[in-house]
């Protein structure tokens, strides 16, 4: 089910969407060129928690850029995240993959160009790959910026970020905060950096150790993996799987990135190249 309202923005038109899948309500923003039929369709998939908040300006900037290049772009919040309904602690990767597939179906239904490109950062990149693997057709390219391919390491990064940000808020060390305020050690499942990581989400992230890139490549889906660290680039040998070295490291878990719309030049060039491809 889809409901929406339209508006003008820049050189494109925007439509606020209310979508539903299996009783799960979630909202999104579809942007299309104002005067031409879209030549491509892009779906943006959010990372988790604070990273979703901190990447939002960058996502909006990239969406505007793609619309000016003649593409349709759908951004949305999973059920239980952002502006969508639902309890955060009740979510799972499987749920968010299903929400993403519903968004893919919507892009097809509105008549936007075929051969959808999925773009995601962090956990959003992982969800993009998992959602594409469950689709039988219509996915052309994946652009994954530092996808989560080591789930236990990612959960530990969330825990470390929680300690760091709480300590920074008090201008004290973490050990001093614990001693002064009896602050509990962060754990998953639990609340990390202000967001609930429920039991199912923690378990599924913790069991993530790879992405279905060979399966996707064998179906003709091209995957581009952008990262600065070699550990974020899966060791996959296939002509349709390509690693892109990003020279700038961005920690989306840190407060310093709040409000930033900056994108590494290599990634901008790659997006422009993809947007201009037939």
C-alpha positions as CSV (number, residue, x, y, z in Angstrom):
1,X,0.0,0.0,0.0
2,X,1.3,3.4,-0.9
3,X,0.1,6.9,-0.1
4,X,1.9,10.1,-0.8
5,X,2.0,13.8,-1.5
6,X,4.0,15.7,-4.2
7,X,6.1,18.7,-4.2
8,X,8.8,20.5,-6.2
9,X,12.4,20.5,-5.1
10,X,15.3,21.9,-7.1
11,X,15.1,20.5,-10.6
12,X,13.0,17.5,-9.6
13,X,9.7,16.5,-8.0
14,X,9.5,14.9,-4.6
15,X,6.8,12.6,-3.3
16,X,6.4,11.6,0.3
17,X,5.5,7.9,0.5
18,X,3.8,5.8,3.1
19,X,4.4,2.1,2.4
20,X,3.3,-1.1,4.0
21,X,4.4,-4.7,4.0
22,X,2.9,-7.4,6.1
23,X,1.5,-4.8,8.5
24,X,4.8,-3.0,8.7
25,X,4.4,0.7,8.0
26,X,7.4,2.8,6.8
27,X,7.9,6.1,5.0
28,X,10.1,7.3,2.2
29,X,10.9,10.1,-0.2
30,X,10.7,9.5,-4.0
31,X,12.5,12.2,-6.1
32,X,12.2,12.2,-9.9
33,X,13.4,14.7,-12.6
34,X,10.8,17.4,-13.2
35,X,10.6,17.5,-17.0
36,X,12.0,14.1,-18.3
37,X,11.4,10.5,-17.7
38,X,14.0,9.0,-15.4
39,X,16.8,7.2,-17.2
40,X,17.8,5.3,-14.0
41,X,16.3,4.2,-10.7
42,X,18.3,4.3,-7.4
43,X,17.3,3.0,-4.0
44,X,19.2,4.4,-1.0
45,X,19.5,2.1,2.0
46,X,20.2,3.6,5.4
47,X,22.9,2.4,7.9
48,X,21.9,1.9,11.5
49,X,21.2,4.3,14.4
50,X,23.5,7.2,14.7
51,X,25.1,6.4,11.4
52,X,21.7,6.9,9.7
53,X,21.3,10.3,11.3
54,X,24.8,11.4,10.4
55,X,24.7,10.2,6.8
56,X,21.3,11.8,6.1
57,X,22.7,15.1,4.8
58,X,25.0,13.2,2.5
59,X,22.2,11.0,1.3
60,X,20.1,14.0,0.5
61,X,23.0,15.7,-1.3
62,X,23.6,12.6,-3.4
63,X,19.9,12.1,-4.2
64,X,19.7,15.7,-5.4
65,X,22.8,15.2,-7.6
66,X,21.3,12.0,-9.1
67,X,17.9,13.7,-9.8
68,X,19.7,16.5,-11.6
69,X,21.4,13.8,-13.7
70,X,18.0,12.5,-14.7
71,X,17.6,9.6,-12.2
72,X,14.7,8.6,-9.9
73,X,15.9,8.2,-6.3
74,X,13.9,6.6,-3.4
75,X,15.1,7.1,0.2
76,X,13.2,5.5,3.1
77,X,13.3,4.6,6.7
78,X,12.9,1.0,7.7
79,X,10.0,0.0,9.9
80,X,11.2,0.8,13.5
81,X,13.7,3.3,12.4
82,X,13.9,7.0,11.6
83,X,10.4,8.5,10.9
84,X,8.7,5.2,10.4
85,X,6.4,3.5,12.8
86,X,7.5,0.4,14.9
87,X,9.5,-0.5,17.9
88,X,13.3,-0.4,17.3
89,X,13.9,-3.4,19.7
90,X,11.6,-5.6,17.6
91,X,13.5,-5.4,14.3
92,X,15.9,-7.7,12.5
93,X,18.0,-7.8,9.4
94,X,15.4,-10.1,7.8
95,X,12.7,-7.5,8.5
96,X,14.8,-4.7,7.0
97,X,15.7,-6.7,4.0
98,X,11.9,-7.3,3.5
99,X,11.2,-3.6,3.8
100,X,13.9,-2.9,1.2
101,X,12.4,-5.4,-1.2
102,X,9.0,-3.7,-0.8
103,X,10.8,-0.4,-1.7
104,X,12.3,-2.0,-4.8
105,X,8.8,-3.2,-5.8
106,X,7.6,0.4,-5.5
107,X,10.3,1.7,-7.7
108,X,9.1,-0.8,-10.3
109,X,5.4,0.1,-9.8
110,X,5.8,3.8,-10.3
111,X,7.2,3.2,-13.8
112,X,10.8,4.5,-13.1
113,X,13.6,3.2,-15.3
114,X,14.5,-0.5,-15.0
115,X,17.8,-1.8,-13.8
116,X,17.7,-0.5,-10.3
117,X,21.0,0.6,-8.5
118,X,21.1,0.0,-4.8
119,X,23.4,2.3,-2.7
120,X,24.1,1.9,1.0
121,X,26.6,2.7,3.7
122,X,27.7,0.4,6.5
123,X,24.8,-1.8,7.6
124,X,22.7,-0.3,4.8
125,X,25.2,-1.6,2.2
126,X,24.9,-5.1,3.8
127,X,21.1,-4.9,3.6
128,X,21.4,-3.8,0.0
129,X,23.3,-7.0,-0.9
130,X,21.0,-9.2,1.0
131,X,17.9,-7.7,-0.5
132,X,19.4,-7.9,-4.0
133,X,20.1,-11.6,-3.5
134,X,16.4,-12.2,-2.8
135,X,15.3,-10.5,-6.0
136,X,14.9,-12.5,-9.1
137,X,15.4,-9.7,-11.6
138,X,15.7,-6.0,-12.1
139,X,18.8,-5.2,-10.0
140,X,21.6,-3.8,-12.1
141,X,24.3,-2.5,-9.8
142,X,25.2,-2.4,-6.1
143,X,27.3,0.5,-4.8
144,X,28.3,-0.5,-1.3
145,X,30.3,1.9,0.9
146,X,32.1,0.0,3.6
147,X,29.5,-2.8,4.1
148,X,29.4,-4.7,7.3
149,X,31.0,-8.1,6.5
150,X,32.2,-8.9,10.0
151,X,29.2,-8.7,12.2
152,X,30.9,-9.3,15.6
153,X,33.5,-6.6,14.8
154,X,30.7,-4.2,13.9
155,X,28.8,-4.9,17.2
156,X,32.0,-4.2,19.1
157,X,32.4,-1.0,17.1
158,X,29.0,0.1,18.3
159,X,29.9,-0.8,21.9
160,X,33.1,1.2,21.6
161,X,31.3,4.1,20.1
162,X,28.8,4.1,22.9
163,X,31.6,4.2,25.5
164,X,33.4,7.0,23.6
165,X,30.4,9.2,23.0
166,X,29.1,8.9,26.6
167,X,32.6,9.7,28.0
168,X,32.9,12.7,25.6
169,X,29.5,14.0,26.8
170,X,30.9,14.1,30.4
171,X,34.3,15.2,29.3
172,X,35.7,12.3,31.3
173,X,37.3,8.9,30.6
174,X,34.9,5.9,30.3
175,X,36.3,4.4,33.5
176,X,35.8,7.7,35.3
177,X,32.2,7.9,34.1
178,X,31.5,4.3,35.3
179,X,33.0,5.1,38.7
180,X,31.2,8.4,39.1
181,X,27.7,7.5,37.8
182,X,27.6,3.7,38.0
183,X,27.2,3.6,34.2
184,X,26.6,0.1,33.0
185,X,28.8,-1.5,30.4
186,X,27.1,-1.4,26.9
187,X,26.2,-4.7,25.4
188,X,24.3,-6.1,22.4
189,X,21.4,-6.8,22.6
190,X,20.8,-3.5,24.4
191,X,20.8,0.2,23.9
192,X,23.9,1.4,22.0
193,X,24.6,5.1,21.3
194,X,20.9,5.9,21.9
195,X,19.4,3.1,19.8
196,X,18.0,-0.2,20.7
197,X,19.7,-3.3,19.2
198,X,17.1,-6.0,19.8
199,X,17.9,-9.7,20.3
200,X,17.0,-10.7,16.7
201,X,19.0,-7.8,15.2
202,X,22.0,-8.5,17.4
203,X,22.0,-12.2,16.6
204,X,21.7,-11.7,12.8
205,X,24.4,-9.0,12.7
206,X,26.6,-11.2,14.9
207,X,26.3,-14.1,12.5
208,X,27.1,-12.0,9.4
209,X,30.5,-13.0,8.0
210,X,30.1,-12.6,4.3
211,X,27.9,-11.2,1.5
212,X,26.3,-13.1,-1.4
213,X,28.5,-11.3,-4.0
214,X,29.4,-14.4,-6.2
215,X,25.7,-15.4,-6.3
216,X,24.8,-11.9,-7.4
217,X,27.6,-11.7,-10.0
218,X,26.5,-15.0,-11.5
219,X,23.1,-13.5,-12.1
220,X,24.7,-10.5,-13.8
221,X,24.6,-8.0,-11.0
222,X,27.6,-5.7,-10.8
223,X,28.9,-4.9,-7.3
224,X,31.2,-1.9,-6.5
225,X,32.6,-1.9,-3.0
226,X,34.1,1.4,-1.8
227,X,36.3,1.5,1.3
228,X,39.5,2.8,2.8
229,X,40.3,-0.3,4.8
230,X,41.3,-3.5,3.0
231,X,39.3,-5.5,5.6
232,X,36.1,-3.9,4.4
233,X,36.6,-5.2,0.9
234,X,35.6,-8.9,0.5
235,X,38.2,-11.1,-1.1
236,X,36.0,-12.1,-4.1
237,X,37.4,-12.8,-7.5
238,X,34.8,-12.1,-10.2
239,X,34.7,-9.7,-13.2
240,X,31.5,-8.1,-11.9
241,X,32.8,-7.5,-8.4
242,X,35.1,-4.5,-8.1
243,X,36.8,-2.8,-5.1
244,X,37.3,1.0,-5.1
245,X,39.9,2.5,-2.8
246,X,38.6,5.5,-0.9
247,X,41.3,7.8,0.3
248,X,39.2,9.6,2.9
249,X,38.1,7.7,6.0
250,X,34.7,8.7,7.5
251,X,33.7,7.6,10.9
252,X,29.9,7.8,10.8
253,X,29.7,6.7,14.5
254,X,31.5,9.9,15.6
255,X,29.9,13.2,16.5
256,X,32.3,15.0,14.2
257,X,30.4,13.8,11.2
258,X,27.1,15.2,12.4
259,X,25.6,17.3,9.6
260,X,28.3,16.5,7.1
261,X,27.3,16.2,3.4
262,X,30.9,15.6,2.3
263,X,31.5,12.7,0.0
264,X,35.0,11.4,-1.1
265,X,35.8,12.7,-4.6
266,X,36.4,9.1,-5.9
267,X,32.8,8.2,-4.8
268,X,31.3,11.3,-6.4
269,X,33.1,10.5,-9.7
270,X,31.9,6.9,-9.5
271,X,28.3,8.0,-8.9
272,X,28.5,10.5,-11.8
273,X,29.9,7.8,-14.0
274,X,27.1,5.3,-13.1
275,X,24.4,8.0,-13.5
276,X,25.6,8.7,-17.0
277,X,25.8,5.1,-18.1
278,X,23.0,3.7,-20.3
